[in-house]
Amino acid sequence: MTLTTAGHEAINSSMSWALYLLAQHPHEQDLLREELVRAFPDKSNFNPTFDEINTLEYLNCIVKEVLRLYPILTTLQRVNAKDQTFGEYFIPKGTTLDIPIFTLHRLPSIWGPTADIFDPKRWLNPSLIKDVTNYNYLPFSAGIRFCLGHKIGLIEIKILLSVLIRNFVFQTVKGFPLKKKAGFVSKPDSSLKLAVSKVEI
């Protein structure tokens, strides 16, 4: 039950942000569509395998960037198992620690001066991502509490996004500013509205 609920919430949130960001950045949306058209020229026969969907380089970049800017969970809580000293700080055993994922994913010291900007191409630049680790990029947590369903979640997002972008163009709608819901889960509220038109190619 937990996996079903968590999986539904994660896919819903990530897909909403992905479509919103691509609607805001039509050039990135076009680049993804071009990659999909090259890989699957016959959209009526779109049935990619696990390996095929994972070889789409720009799709992978977009999904990583969406999860960087809008991680499924904005923060994690952990309790340290023993007394520990970090720098000048002593943290006694049993202390509840907050891991601010949303903040980590937007630190200029890690992601550069464009940390707040949607830029999928950053994932193609080795000099920009050489310092990215499980300590500063945590869309599915890390360590022994790493999300059990992360591979299923990623493949679902990639397939859904591919089907939608291959078949439709998404645009923002004037007069409907995005509002974000506060909480542990990063998601837009019901004010998110996008215009959709069909792709003919």
N, C-alpha and C positions, 0 to 999 in steps of 0.2 A: 504493500500500500504506500509506503514512504517513497519508494522508487517511482511509482506511478505518479503520485502527487508532485514530487520534486521535478520529475521529467516534464510534466505538463507545464508547470510554472516556468521552468527554465526555457523551454522552446518558445512559449508564448512571449516571454519577455525579450528574448534575443531576436526573434523574428520581427517583433514590433520595432525595435531599435534599428535593426538592419535595414528594413524598408524605409524607415524615416530618414536615416543617414544617406541612403542611396537616392532618395527623392530630393534631398537637399544638395546632393553632389551628382548631378546628372552625368558629368563626364566619367566619373568612376562607375556609374551604373552602365554607361555605354561600353566601357572597357570590359566589364564583366560579361555583358551580353555578347560582345564580339568573341570573347573566349568560348562562351557556351555555344555559339553558332558554329565556330570552327570545330569544336569537339563533337557536337551533335547537330549536324546540318538538317536532319529530318526531325523536326520537333514533335511530329506525331509518333515517333518511335523513340521517345526519351526513356531509356531504361538502363541507367548507368550501373555498373558494378561498383563495389566498395573501392577497388583499386582505381577505377576510372575517375570517380568523383574526387578522390584524394590526389590525383595528379594535376588537377586544375589549379595552377599556381596562383592566379589572381583571386580566385574564389577563396582559397586558403588565406590569402592576405586580408581579404575583406572580413572574413569571419573572425580572424585574430584581432583585427582592429576594432570591430564592433564589441568584442568581448573585453578589449582593453578599456575602451571609453565607457562602456556600460556593462561591467561585470554582473553576473546574475545575482551575486550577493555583494552588497556594498561593504560589508565588514564581517569578520569572523571573530569568534571568541574561543579562547583556549585557556586552560588552567595549567600552570607550570608544575611539574612533578617534583621539583626539588629546589632548594635555595640556589639562586643564580645571581651573578653580578654581570651587568652589561655596562661597560665603561665605568661611569661614576655611580651607576644606579644599582642598588641591591634590591632584588625582588624575592621576597620570601616564598617558600613553598605554599602552594594553594592559592596564589594570587590569580585572579581572572585577568587575562590580557586581551585587549582588543587589537585586531589586525585590520587596519583601515585599507581594504583592497582598493576602493574607489580612489583614495588619495595616492596610494602607491602607483597605480596605473597612470597617474597624471603628473608625476613628479618630473619637472624639467631636468633634474640632476640625472635621471635615468633615461628619459625619453626625448630630451632635447628641448629647444625653445618652442617647438610645435606640439608640445605634449597634449594640449587641449584641442588640437585640430584632428579631424578625421582624415587620415592619410595612409591608406593601405600600402602604398609604395614603401613606407618605412621598413616593412618586413622583407623587402628585397635588398636592403642596404646593409651589408655585413657590419659596417662600421657603426651603424646605429643600433643594431640588435645584439652586438657581441657581448654586452653586459646584461642581457636579459636572462634571468634565471627563475627557478621556482620560488625564490625569495621575493622577487619583485613583480612577477606576472603570475597571478593566481586566480584565473577565471573559474577553476574547478577545485580550488584549495590545493594542498600539497601534502606530502608525507603519508603517514598511515591513515589519515582521514581524507585522502584524495577521493574525489567523487567516483563512486563505483560505476556510474552510468555515463562517464564523460565521453567515451567513444561513441556510444549510441546517440548521445545528445548532439555531438559534433556532426555525425553523419546525417542525422535528421535535419539539422539546420542547413547543411550544405545542399541536400537534395531539395528541400522545400524552397530555399532561396533560388536554386538553379531553375526549378520548374517555373516559379513566378517571374523571374527576370527574363527567362527565355521566351515567355509568352506575353508579358505585359510591361508597359512603361509606367513607372510610378512618379508622381509629381506632388509637390506640396500644394496645399489649398490656402489661399489668402483668407485671412480673417479667422483662422483657427490656430492660434499660437499653442505650442506644445506645453503641457503642464506635466511635471514629474511627480510621481507618488513618493512620498518619503517612507523610509522603512529599510529593512534588511535586504529586500529584493528590489533591484533596480528596474523599474518599469514605468512607462508613460501611463497617464490615466486615460479615461475614455474620451478625452478631448482630441486624441490623435486621429486626424482625418487626412487621407491621401486621395489624389485623383488618379484613376487607372485607365489606361488605354491599351488596346490590343496591339501586339507586334505582328506584322504581316510576314516577315521573312522566316 
